[in-house]
Amino acid sequence: MAEQPLHEHTLGNGLRVVVCEDHVVPLAAVNIWYGVGSRHERAGRTGLAHLFEHLMFQGSANVAEGEHAALLESAGATFNASTSFERTNYYETVPVSHLELALWLEADRMGTLPAALTQANLDNQRDVVKNERRQRYDNQPYGTAFERLCALTFPEGHPYAHTPIGSMEDLDATTLEDCTDFFGTWYAPGNAVLSIVGDVDAAKTIALVERYFGGLQLGPEQPAARNGDLGPLGEIIGEEIDEDVPSPAYFAMFPLPTDGGSEIEAAELAVEILGGGSGSRLYDRMVRREQIATEVWAGVTRLAGGPSLAIVDAVGPDTEKIAAVLDEELARFAADGPDADETARATAQAERGFLEQTETVTGLANALSQNATQFGDPARVFTAPKRAAAVTADEITEMAGRWLAPGARTVLTYGGAK
């Protein structure tokens, strides 16, 4: 996708607006990123950012409980929300004739959510989140692996040591006052980016945003996020998990460079070459040739306020053999680096990922919000293929030697060696 003209505007209350015209289909994607996620939570109140993702659908001053979703559904919209370490995101894609409805709904809950925040709503949504935790994490085979790896990788109290789902104990302890304070601190126009992509006129759309959001109060200055720095690990930190799982499995996490620089581009290409699918080195050796694993996967979670994270997981009966082969492949990769074909395939995969991310108005709006929030430049999204293509084989090799060296990771083993 070629770079498309962007129209940027900042309201007097600090809300940053990005509009991109795309007249292929009569749709408009509305996407808001708030600069708050689990890394901004305080000790004893983990899970509050994710809980708020749910509370934001329970009504506001001019929207009754359940009406937000009902109005969007009646308009033929698709909508959802998500929470991560670094942000909370709300989005809807509507027929362009209903753009004003989407903007009004988002503005009303940004400005007036506490008017509808009741103990009954809090209790109800807390139970929903706790049930989500049970279904998606606690009662799923290997479901808590990522959460456990983060707790192993980061020191206690580090902003990335806990994941957005939060703990049952902290969710139980959350009060209405906690929710009101959290909203007042983080859900302010100056802590948000609103991106709109679709069959719209940019000037008219910005005027609509001014109409619906311009009267909202600036709000307080957000407290600085705690330092998320963490260098490469120097040893293997392991934990054996005694759970009833379908098969023994091996999970490893490696800290990587923070998103935003050239190193993370090299890191993601390295992880793709090592474990990104059936053409990768780890899959070829563990599954295809030596048959010590039935499945192997590796991927990267990019983070802008702390180290990005690489994860390798392999399912197979002998986790000790899997670990030994991983050591060998990491050492070989750090010593010799990738060949030309591997580098070309990984670069092509990065371009494919960019195209998949931005091929719809919904995906492009999200990518614009992300780059505006994390890097101050929404247009940065369009340079992703060029950044990946600029990485050399030598840079991949150097990065692997520093960040993916054998003996430098956190590890979970399920089921042990058999």
Buried (B, 14 or more C-beta within 10 A) or exposed (E): BEEBEBBBBEBEBBBBBBBBBBEEEEBBBBBBBBBBBBBBBEEEBBBBBBBBBBBBBBBBEBBEBEBBBEBBEEBEBEBEBBBBBBBBBBBBBBBBEBBBBBBBBBBBBBBBBBBBBBEEBBEBBBEEBBEEBEEEBEEEEBBBBBBBBBBBBBEEEBBBBBBBBBBBEBBEEBEBEBBEEBBEBBBBBBBBBBBBBBBBBBEEBBEBBBEBBBEBEEBEEBEEBBEBEBEBBEEBBBEEBEEEBEBBBBBBBBBBBBBBEEBBBBBBBBBBBBBBBEBBBBBBBBBEEEEBBEBBBBBBBBBBBBBBBBBBBBBBBBBBBBBEBBBEBBBEBBEEBBEEEBBEBBBBBBBEBBEEBBEBBBBBBBBBBBBBBBBEEBBBBBBBBEBBBEBEBEBBBBBBBBBBBBEBBBBBBBBBEE
